[in-house]
Amino acid sequence: MFFSRRLPLSSLIAVSRDLRHNLGAGIMLRDALKQQAKRGHPAVRPVAERMYRAIESGDDLRQVLETERAYFPPLFISLVSVGESSGQLPEIFAELEKYYLMQQRFWRQLVSQSIMPVLQFVAATIIIAGMMVILGWIAEMRSSTPIDPIGFGLSGMRGAKIFLLVIYGTLAALFFIYLGLSRLLEQKAVIDRLLLHVPVLGGFLQYLCLSRLSMGLRLTLDSAMPIAKAIGLSFQATGNAAYVSDAKRIQESLKTGDDLTRAISQCRLLPEDYVNIIAVAEEGGRVPEVMANQAQYYEEEAGRRLVFLTRFAGFAVWGFVAILIIIAIFRIFNIYLSAINDLAG
């Protein structure tokens, strides 16, 4: 979807933390939501106000969350519903707070690591466009033909504008095409699956998905939720359509009576080591605990891969610029060499 009403991570963390404290202190859910409506996170207040009024009129929390589905992730809604039916809402909100804190920490790292390559790319395109403009000005002053520095028939102010329009227009088009395809799960799944096989980027995306999947399994399998539904929600938590599409095969396998290890091995995206860890954990009856450790491990690995990815992106940007500058230097040198030879002849 192009525009989403879903609450941001900071709001989800704040509401999970506040409700954990309030419910753990014995405050009734209705009163806790009333407090959220008055003093909660700004984005949460109108949602909490509606929820408070609905619960006061007699609805249960699960029904209220269903009406507010546009604002909360599926994992949040399902786990809170389980917590309400099992009487473990404070514990569920504590786990959700940890989960969203992990997500927030990772995305902050992603943004901070990506700033430099993005700035490098912008600077590189401006340098190339500036070179076109300067060479165009020199040609105007000498009343000569403008030099095409990169061999694409672009020179002068007009060439610089076309160059920037093509570069940033292509990036914008790819972004909007991806957003459009994301409305259709099957098409997005194909794209996400391809991205998982892109060198350097694919490894980072896989570790990121495994981190989220592990935390999702930790939360859902440690509840009274049916295992097939737990698998579906955990794979949704990856945020990757390729994983989500493979979850259907696993759920079908579970419904036929297969154990978790046999069913989850149906997902071709999961590394063999990951499946083996689940097998050992299932045999020992410690899947939630093991998944908690795996979530931390894959989060750390994703962070390391992110550092390598951003460094690689930085080198790639400057390599691209260096190639264009070298091409421009040789083209300018050849033009002047030809002119000197003509004069000498």
C-alpha positions in Angstrom: 0.0 0.0 0.0 1.2 3.5 -0.8 -0.1 5.1 2.4 -0.5 3.3 5.7 -2.2 4.2 8.9 -0.3 1.6 10.9 1.3 2.9 14.1 5.1 3.5 13.8 7.5 1.4 15.8 8.0 4.2 18.4 4.3 4.2 19.1 4.1 0.4 19.3 7.0 0.3 21.8 5.4 3.1 23.9 1.9 1.5 24.1 3.4 -1.9 24.8 5.6 -0.5 27.6 2.8 1.6 29.2 0.2 -1.2 29.1 2.7 -3.6 30.5 3.4 -1.3 33.5 -0.3 -0.4 34.1 -1.7 -4.0 33.8 1.2 -5.4 35.9 0.3 -2.9 38.6 -3.3 -4.1 38.7 -4.9 -1.3 36.7 -7.9 -2.5 34.7 -7.5 -2.5 30.9 -10.3 0.0 30.4 -8.6 2.5 32.7 -5.2 1.8 31.2 -6.6 2.7 27.7 -8.2 5.8 29.2 -4.8 6.9 30.4 -3.3 6.2 27.0 -6.0 8.3 25.4 -5.0 11.3 27.6 -1.3 10.9 28.1 -0.1 8.3 25.7 2.1 8.6 22.6 0.5 11.3 20.3 -0.1 8.7 17.5 -1.7 6.3 20.0 -4.2 8.7 21.7 -7.0 8.7 19.1 -6.8 4.9 18.7 -6.7 4.4 22.5 -9.7 6.7 22.8 -11.8 4.6 20.5 -10.6 1.4 22.1 -11.5 2.7 25.6 -15.0 3.6 24.5 -15.6 0.3 22.8 -14.4 -1.7 25.8 -16.5 0.5 28.1 -19.5 -0.4 26.0 -18.9 -4.1 26.5 -16.6 -5.3 23.7 -13.7 -7.5 24.5 -10.1 -6.6 23.5 -10.0 -9.0 20.6 -13.1 -7.5 19.0 -11.7 -4.0 19.5 -8.4 -4.8 18.0 -10.1 -6.3 15.0 -11.9 -3.0 14.3 -8.5 -1.2 14.7 -6.6 -3.7 12.4 -5.4 -0.9 10.1 -3.3 0.6 13.0 -1.7 -2.6 14.5 0.4 -5.3 12.9 -1.1 -8.8 12.7 1.4 -10.2 15.2 0.4 -7.6 17.8 -3.3 -8.3 17.4 -3.0 -12.1 17.6 -0.6 -12.2 20.5 -2.7 -9.7 22.5 -5.8 -11.7 21.8 -4.0 -14.8 23.1 -2.8 -12.9 26.2 -6.4 -11.8 26.9 -7.7 -15.3 26.8 -4.9 -16.8 28.8 -4.8 -14.0 31.4 -1.1 -13.1 30.5 -1.5 -9.7 29.0 1.3 -8.0 31.0 3.7 -10.8 29.9 2.6 -10.5 26.3 3.1 -6.8 26.2 6.5 -7.2 27.7 7.5 -9.6 24.9 6.0 -7.3 22.3 8.0 -4.4 23.7 11.2 -6.4 23.4 10.4 -7.4 19.8 9.6 -3.9 18.6 12.7 -2.5 20.4 14.8 -5.0 18.5 13.1 -3.8 15.3 13.7 -0.2 16.1 17.3 -0.7 17.1 18.0 -2.5 13.8 16.3 0.1 11.6 18.2 2.9 13.3 21.4 1.0 12.5 20.2 0.6 8.9 19.6 4.3 8.5 22.8 5.4 10.1 24.9 2.9 8.0 23.1 4.0 4.8 23.6 7.7 5.1 27.2 7.8 3.8 26.6 5.7 0.7 23.5 7.8 -0.2 25.4 11.0 0.3 28.3 9.6 -1.8 25.9 8.7 -4.6 24.2 12.1 -4.6 27.7 13.8 -4.6 28.8 11.6 -7.4 25.9 12.5 -9.7 26.3 16.2 -8.9 30.1 16.0 -9.7 29.4 14.4 -13.1 26.5 16.9 -13.9 28.8 19.7 -12.8 31.5 18.5 -15.1 29.1 18.6 -18.0 28.0 22.1 -17.2 31.6 23.4 -16.9 32.8 21.8 -20.2 29.7 23.3 -21.8 30.6 26.8 -20.5 34.2 26.4 -21.8 32.8 25.4 -25.2 30.5 28.4 -25.3 33.4 30.8 -24.5 35.5 29.3 -27.3 32.6 29.0 -29.7 33.4 25.4 -30.2 31.4 22.1 -30.0 30.7 21.1 -26.4 32.7 18.1 -25.2 30.6 15.0 -24.3 32.5 13.8 -21.2 30.9 10.4 -20.7 30.1 9.4 -24.3 26.3 9.4 -24.0 25.7 12.4 -26.1 25.2 14.6 -23.1 26.9 17.9 -22.6 26.3 21.4 -21.2 23.4 22.5 -18.9 20.9 20.6 -21.0 22.9 17.4 -20.8 23.4 17.8 -17.0 19.6 18.1 -16.6 18.9 15.0 -18.7 21.6 13.0 -16.9 20.1 13.8 -13.4 16.6 13.3 -14.7 17.5 9.8 -16.0 19.4 8.8 -12.9 16.8 9.9 -10.3 13.8 9.3 -12.5 14.9 5.7 -12.9 15.3 5.3 -9.1 11.9 6.9 -8.5 10.3 4.7 -11.1 11.7 1.5 -9.6 10.6 2.6 -6.2 7.0 3.2 -7.3 6.9 0.0 -9.3 8.0 -2.0 -6.2 5.3 -0.2 -4.1 2.7 -1.0 -6.8 3.7 -4.7 -7.0 3.7 -4.9 -3.2 -0.1 -4.7 -3.3 -0.1 -8.1 -5.0 1.6 -10.7 -2.7 2.5 -13.1 -5.6 4.3 -10.5 -7.6 6.1 -9.0 -4.5 7.1 -12.6 -3.5 8.8 -13.0 -6.9 10.8 -9.8 -6.4 11.7 -10.5 -2.8 12.8 -14.0 -3.8 15.1 -12.5 -6.5 16.5 -10.0 -4.0 17.5 -12.8 -1.7 19.8 -14.2 -4.4 21.5 -10.9 -5.1 25.2 -11.0 -4.1 25.9 -9.1 -0.8 22.4 -7.8 -0.5 20.8 -11.3 -0.4 22.9 -12.4 2.6 21.9 -9.3 4.6 18.2 -9.7 3.8 18.3 -13.4 4.7 19.8 -12.8 8.1 17.3 -10.0 8.7 14.4 -12.3 7.9 15.8 -15.1 10.1 16.1 -12.7 13.0 12.5 -11.6 12.7 11.2 -15.1 12.1 13.0 -16.4 15.1 11.6 -13.8 17.4 8.1 -14.4 15.9 8.4 -18.1 16.6 9.7 -17.3 20.1 6.6 -15.3 20.8 3.9 -17.4 19.1 5.1 -20.9 20.0 5.3 -19.9 23.7 1.6 -19.1 23.7 -1.6 -21.1 23.5 -2.0 -20.2 19.8 -2.6 -23.1 17.3 0.8 -24.0 15.7 -0.4 -23.4 12.1 -1.5 -19.9 13.0 1.7 -19.3 14.9 3.7 -20.3 11.8 1.7 -17.9 9.6 2.2 -15.0 11.9 5.9 -15.7 12.4 6.5 -15.7 8.7 4.5 -12.5 8.3 6.8 -10.9 10.9 9.7 -11.3 8.4 8.2 -8.6 6.3 9.3 -10.6 3.3 6.7 -11.7 0.8 8.8 -14.7 -0.3 8.8 -16.1 3.2 5.1 -15.4 3.6 4.2 -17.3 0.5 6.2 -20.3 1.7 4.4 -20.3 5.0 1.3 -21.7 3.3 3.2 -24.9 2.4 4.3 -25.3 6.0 0.8 -24.8 7.4 -0.6 -27.4 5.0 2.1 -29.8 6.1 1.3 -29.2 9.8 -2.5 -29.7 9.2 -1.7 -33.2 7.7 -0.1 -34.2 11.0 3.6 -33.6 10.3 5.8 -32.3 13.2 7.3 -28.8 13.2 10.7 -29.9 11.8 9.3 -31.9 8.9 6.8 -29.1 8.1 9.3 -26.2 8.3 11.8 -28.1 6.1 9.2 -27.5 3.3 10.4 -23.9 3.2 13.3 -23.8 0.7 14.4 -20.3 1.9 15.5 -21.6 5.3 19.2 -22.7 5.6 19.8 -26.4 6.5 21.5 -25.3 9.7 18.4 -23.4 10.8 16.1 -26.4 10.2 18.6 -28.6 12.1 18.5 -26.2 15.1 14.7 -26.4 15.1 14.8 -30.2 15.0 17.1 -30.4 18.0 15.0 -27.8 19.9 11.8 -29.6 19.1 13.2 -32.9 20.3 14.2 -31.3 23.6 10.9 -29.3 23.9 12.8 -26.0 24.0 11.8 -24.3 20.7 10.8 -20.9 22.2 14.0 -20.6 24.3 16.2 -21.7 21.3 14.4 -19.3 19.0 15.1 -16.4 21.4 18.9 -17.1 21.2 18.7 -17.5 17.4 16.9 -14.1 17.1 19.7 -12.4 18.9 22.4 -14.3 16.9 20.8 -13.4 13.5 20.2 -9.8 14.5 23.9 -9.5 15.3 24.8 -11.2 12.0 22.4 -8.9 10.1 24.1 -5.9 11.7 27.6 -7.2 10.6 26.3 -7.9 7.0 24.8 -4.4 7.0 28.2 -2.8 7.7 29.7 -4.8 4.9 26.8 -4.0 2.5 27.1 -0.2 3.1 30.9 -0.3 2.7 30.4 -2.3 -0.5 27.8 0.3 -1.7 30.2 3.1 -0.9 33.1 1.5 -2.9 30.7 0.7 -5.8 29.5 4.4 -6.0 33.0 5.7 -6.1 34.1 3.0 -8.5 31.2 4.1 -10.8 32.3 7.8 -10.5 36.0 6.9 -11.1 35.1 5.0 -14.3 33.1 7.9 -15.6 35.8 10.4 -14.7 38.5 8.3 -16.3 36.4 8.0 -19.5 35.9 11.8 -19.5 39.6 12.4 -19.0 40.5 10.1 -21.9 37.8 11.6 -24.2 38.9 15.2 -23.4 42.6 14.2 -23.9 41.8 12.5 -27.3 39.9 15.6 -28.4 42.7 18.0 -27.6 45.3 15.5 -29.0 43.4 15.4 -32.3 43.2 19.2 -32.4 47.0 19.5 -31.8 47.6 16.9 -34.6 45.4 18.9 -37.0 47.3 22.1 -36.2 50.6 20.3 -36.6 49.5 18.9 -39.9 
